[in-house]
Amino acid sequence: MEVDSFNYKNTEIKEMNGEKTIRKVSIKNGIGYKSVTKYRRGRKVGSVKMPVHLEHIKVIRGGKFIKGLFDDCKNCKKNKTRKNRK
């Protein structure tokens, strides 16, 4: 199964309590990237972009769901609240 000519794009948007999380997967000519972007109150809080492994590209091409695909994108967590400084 050849992955060189495979193109795929998918976006998931989740909104809850004024926060928005966007998860994207894009594969172009067999090279794939995944990204997670978080927004809070309309402002961009953080973003992470990572490559997709070749094994995952083959599974996506087969039309299967990959549980935990974005689990290694942990750097895009909520900002911790700062203590009030006097």
GROMACS elastic network, one bead per residue, 0.5 to 0.9 nm:
[ bonds ]
;  ai    aj funct       b0    kb
    1    58     6  0.80770   500
    2     5     6  0.72116   500
    2     6     6  0.79008   500
    2    30     6  0.85085   500
    2    58     6  0.87184   500
    3     6     6  0.52829   500
    3     7     6  0.87595   500
    3    29     6  0.72084   500
    3    31     6  0.84561   500
    3    54     6  0.85136   500
    3    57     6  0.75913   500
    3    58     6  0.70435   500
    3    61     6  0.81237   500
    4     7     6  0.87366   500
    4    28     6  0.83512   500
    4    31     6  0.77281   500
    5    28     6  0.75998   500
    5    30     6  0.60055   500
    6    27     6  0.70850   500
    6    28     6  0.63707   500
    6    29     6  0.52455   500
    6    30     6  0.53284   500
    6    31     6  0.85694   500
    6    57     6  0.88859   500
    6    61     6  0.75925   500
    7    26     6  0.76402   500
    7    27     6  0.51580   500
    7    29     6  0.58039   500
    7    30     6  0.68905   500
    7    31     6  0.86939   500
    7    32     6  0.88631   500
    7    61     6  0.89400   500
    8    25     6  0.77450   500
    8    26     6  0.56152   500
    8    28     6  0.65855   500
    8    32     6  0.86336   500
    8    60     6  0.86388   500
    8    61     6  0.82345   500
    9    24     6  0.75745   500
    9    25     6  0.57633   500
    9    27     6  0.63008   500
    9    28     6  0.83698   500
   10    23     6  0.82937   500
   10    24     6  0.57767   500
   10    25     6  0.53011   500
   10    26     6  0.64462   500
   11    22     6  0.70159   500
   11    23     6  0.57352   500
   11    25     6  0.65493   500
   11    26     6  0.85743   500
   12    21     6  0.80870   500
   12    22     6  0.56871   500
   12    23     6  0.50862   500
   12    24     6  0.64051   500
   12    25     6  0.89363   500
   13    20     6  0.70325   500
   13    21     6  0.58375   500
   13    23     6  0.65341   500
   13    24     6  0.87726   500
   14    19     6  0.82693   500
   14    20     6  0.56484   500
   14    21     6  0.51920   500
   14    22     6  0.64590   500
   14    23     6  0.84876   500
   15    18     6  0.69620   500
   15    19     6  0.56963   500
   15    21     6  0.64600   500
   15    22     6  0.87576   500
   16    19     6  0.53554   500
   16    20     6  0.64602   500
   16    21     6  0.86697   500
   17    20     6  0.83637   500
   18    39     6  0.84139   500
   18    40     6  0.61678   500
   18    41     6  0.54993   500
   18    42     6  0.79056   500
   19    38     6  0.73600   500
   19    39     6  0.56488   500
   19    41     6  0.62852   500
   19    42     6  0.78124   500
   20    37     6  0.82612   500
   20    38     6  0.57961   500
   20    39     6  0.50041   500
   20    40     6  0.64574   500
   20    41     6  0.83669   500
   20    42     6  0.81522   500
   21    36     6  0.70610   500
   21    37     6  0.58062   500
   21    39     6  0.63740   500
   21    40     6  0.88888   500
   22    35     6  0.79933   500
   22    36     6  0.57059   500
   22    37     6  0.51859   500
   22    38     6  0.64363   500
   22    39     6  0.84185   500
   23    34     6  0.74090   500
   23    35     6  0.57825   500
   23    37     6  0.66305   500
   23    38     6  0.89098   500
   23    70     6  0.81066   500
   24    33     6  0.81066   500
   24    34     6  0.55251   500
   24    35     6  0.52098   500
   24    36     6  0.65461   500
   24    37     6  0.86181   500
   25    32     6  0.72622   500
   25    33     6  0.58862   500
   25    35     6  0.66394   500
   25    52     6  0.83168   500
   26    31     6  0.83938   500
   26    32     6  0.55853   500
   26    33     6  0.55013   500
   26    34     6  0.64731   500
   26    35     6  0.88251   500
   26    52     6  0.89141   500
   27    30     6  0.60472   500
   27    31     6  0.54565   500
   27    33     6  0.63981   500
   27    34     6  0.87076   500
   27    52     6  0.84053   500
   27    57     6  0.77953   500
   28    31     6  0.54471   500
   28    32     6  0.63117   500
   28    33     6  0.88779   500
   29    32     6  0.82566   500
   30    54     6  0.81806   500
   30    57     6  0.74877   500
   31    51     6  0.79669   500
   31    52     6  0.76652   500
   31    53     6  0.88464   500
   31    54     6  0.81240   500
   31    57     6  0.83047   500
   32    50     6  0.87025   500
   32    51     6  0.57898   500
   32    52     6  0.50480   500
   32    53     6  0.76278   500
   32    54     6  0.82278   500
   32    57     6  0.72078   500
   33    49     6  0.68324   500
   33    50     6  0.56468   500
   33    52     6  0.51539   500
   33    53     6  0.87922   500
   34    48     6  0.82866   500
   34    49     6  0.57695   500
   34    50     6  0.54428   500
   34    51     6  0.60731   500
   34    52     6  0.62209   500
   34    69     6  0.86551   500
   34    70     6  0.76552   500
   34    73     6  0.88292   500
   35    47     6  0.71448   500
   35    48     6  0.54267   500
   35    50     6  0.62808   500
   35    51     6  0.86294   500
   35    70     6  0.80724   500
   35    73     6  0.77657   500
   36    46     6  0.82574   500
   36    47     6  0.56561   500
   36    48     6  0.53705   500
   36    49     6  0.67031   500
   36    70     6  0.77105   500
   36    73     6  0.70072   500
   36    76     6  0.70648   500
   37    44     6  0.74712   500
   37    45     6  0.76834   500
   37    46     6  0.58434   500
   37    48     6  0.65546   500
   37    49     6  0.86744   500
   37    76     6  0.71565   500
   38    43     6  0.84940   500
   38    44     6  0.60389   500
   38    45     6  0.55009   500
   38    46     6  0.54889   500
   38    47     6  0.64205   500
   38    76     6  0.70967   500
   38    77     6  0.80066   500
   38    78     6  0.80051   500
   39    42     6  0.58161   500
   39    43     6  0.52395   500
   39    45     6  0.52123   500
   39    46     6  0.73228   500
   40    43     6  0.53614   500
   40    44     6  0.64943   500
   40    45     6  0.63252   500
   40    78     6  0.87907   500
   41    44     6  0.84826   500
   44    47     6  0.79355   500
   45    76     6  0.80774   500
   45    77     6  0.85775   500
   45    78     6  0.73232   500
   45    79     6  0.73166   500
   46    75     6  0.82616   500
   46    76     6  0.53984   500
   46    77     6  0.74583   500
   46    78     6  0.80033   500
   46    79     6  0.85249   500
   47    75     6  0.80595   500
   47    76     6  0.57231   500
   48    73     6  0.63657   500
   48    74     6  0.83321   500
   48    75     6  0.67963   500
   48    76     6  0.60638   500
   49    73     6  0.78223   500
   50    72     6  0.88643   500
   50    73     6  0.75937   500
   52    55     6  0.84061   500
   52    56     6  0.65493   500
   52    57     6  0.68522   500
   52    69     6  0.86844   500
   53    56     6  0.52878   500
   53    57     6  0.64473   500
   53    58     6  0.89339   500
   54    57     6  0.50358   500
   54    58     6  0.64104   500
   54    59     6  0.88144   500
   55    58     6  0.52173   500
   55    59     6  0.64427   500
   55    60     6  0.87884   500
   56    59     6  0.50264   500
   56    60     6  0.61233   500
   56    61     6  0.85100   500
   56    66     6  0.75519   500
   56    69     6  0.83512   500
   57    60     6  0.50824   500
   57    61     6  0.60906   500
   57    62     6  0.86488   500
   58    61     6  0.50929   500
   58    62     6  0.63845   500
   58    63     6  0.89713   500
   59    62     6  0.50908   500
   59    63     6  0.66434   500
   59    64     6  0.57446   500
   59    65     6  0.77133   500
   59    66     6  0.76003   500
   60    63     6  0.51195   500
   60    64     6  0.55841   500
   60    65     6  0.69914   500
   60    66     6  0.76354   500
   61    64     6  0.75857   500
   66    69     6  0.57360   500
   67    70     6  0.84449   500
   67    71     6  0.88575   500
   68    71     6  0.50643   500
   68    72     6  0.81360   500
   69    72     6  0.74543   500
   69    73     6  0.87223   500
   70    73     6  0.54197   500
   70    74     6  0.80367   500
   71    74     6  0.64307   500
   72    75     6  0.82440   500
   73    76     6  0.65326   500
   73    77     6  0.88845   500
   74    77     6  0.62994   500
   76    79     6  0.86956   500
   77    80     6  0.87917   500
   79    82     6  0.88737   500
   82    85     6  0.84160   500
